[in-house]
Amino acid sequence: MNILIIGRGRVGGALRRSLESSGQHVVVAAGRRWKPSAVQCADAVVLAVSDDSIETVAEKVAPDLSPGATVLHCAGARGTEDLRACATRGAAVGIMHPLVSFPSRRGNPSLRGTTFTVNGSRSAIAASRRIAQACGAGIVVAQTGDAGYHAAAALAANGAAALAFVSVGVLEGLGFDKRAAERAIGGLLRSVGENVQSLGVPGALTGPIARGEAEAVANHRKALRRISRDALATYDAVVPIIVKCALAAGLSQAKASKILRATKT
């Protein structure tokens, strides 16, 4: 399959590197300018551009699309309506949203083992599947334009990064070098992600709340009160959610209530 990726940013760059390393498809990458011939030769055009640019770029590529071409965009917060110009020209259109954190162009997140959420026409889903498989990713066919989908992704990715920010700060307060703390917490988060993938939730939950240890929670709060009031507030905000997860994993209501009382002292 001949694939044209429009967009040299974080998502486009990661897709290009992953597809090129697989060697399964012919990949051409373009930035703000591309040759009409690149569009004409493409079996699939992937618009890895900003959300606000999707419709404009779609209108520009539409006249040069070959018969039977597929056009995909990578925005989890948008639907297929932004690709209307391409659909009008007879192209199969869809969404292919990698559920991956792309922090910078310099970073090179692996797409292997990740999930692409896809939607659109049958042909668009088939093209997305081939691209995902070449990247070593799986797919889930589901609606992506709903803000709830985007919120779920933001809670996991952005929430985890924010909690890591707090945890690194606590370790720094205990004398850790910042980079050492970041590597340590990053490794911990990686293991959590692997556990979620292999064991699911709530099976991946570990720690004192999962074990029903209210005394440990009380000791955590005493320590955080000494080290960082902001970290204590974060801890108290998250504990009820952890308790709900622990209840789903089999924690007794009596132990859950005791833990929640410990956060009020």
Stockholm file with secondary structure:
# STOCKHOLM 1.0

chainA/1-265         MNILIIGRGRVGGALRRSLESSGQHVVVAAGRRWKPSAVQCADAVVLAVSDDSIETVAEKVAPDLSPGATVLHCAGARGTEDLRACATRGAAVGIMHPLVSFPSRRGNPSLRGTTFTVNGSRSAIAASRRIAQACGAGIVVAQTGDAGYHAAAALAANGAAALAFVSVGVLEGLGFDKRAAERAIGGLLRSVGENVQSLGVPGALTGPIARGEAEAVANHRKALRRISRDALATYDAVVPIIVKCALAAGLSQAKASKILRATKT
#=GR chainA/1-265 SS CEEEEECCSHHHHHHHHHHHHHTSSEEEEECSCCCHHHHHTCSEEEECSCGGGHHHHHHHHGGGCCTTCEEEECCTTCCGGGGHHHHHTTCEEEEEEECCCCCCSSCCCCCTTCEEEEEESHHHHHHHHHHHHHHTCEEEECCCSSHHHHHHHHHHHHHHHHHHHHHHHHHHHTTCCHHHHHHHHHHHHHHHHHHHHHHCTTTTCCSHHHHTCHHHHHHHHHHHHHHCHHHHHHHHHHHHHHHHHHHHTTCCHHHHHHHHHHTTC
#=GC SS_cons         CEEEEECCSHHHHHHHHHHHHHTSSEEEEECSCCCHHHHHTCSEEEECSCGGGHHHHHHHHGGGCCTTCEEEECCTTCCGGGGHHHHHTTCEEEEEEECCCCCCSSCCCCCTTCEEEEEESHHHHHHHHHHHHHHTCEEEECCCSSHHHHHHHHHHHHHHHHHHHHHHHHHHHTTCCHHHHHHHHHHHHHHHHHHHHHHCTTTTCCSHHHHTCHHHHHHHHHHHHHHCHHHHHHHHHHHHHHHHHHHHTTCCHHHHHHHHHHTTC
//
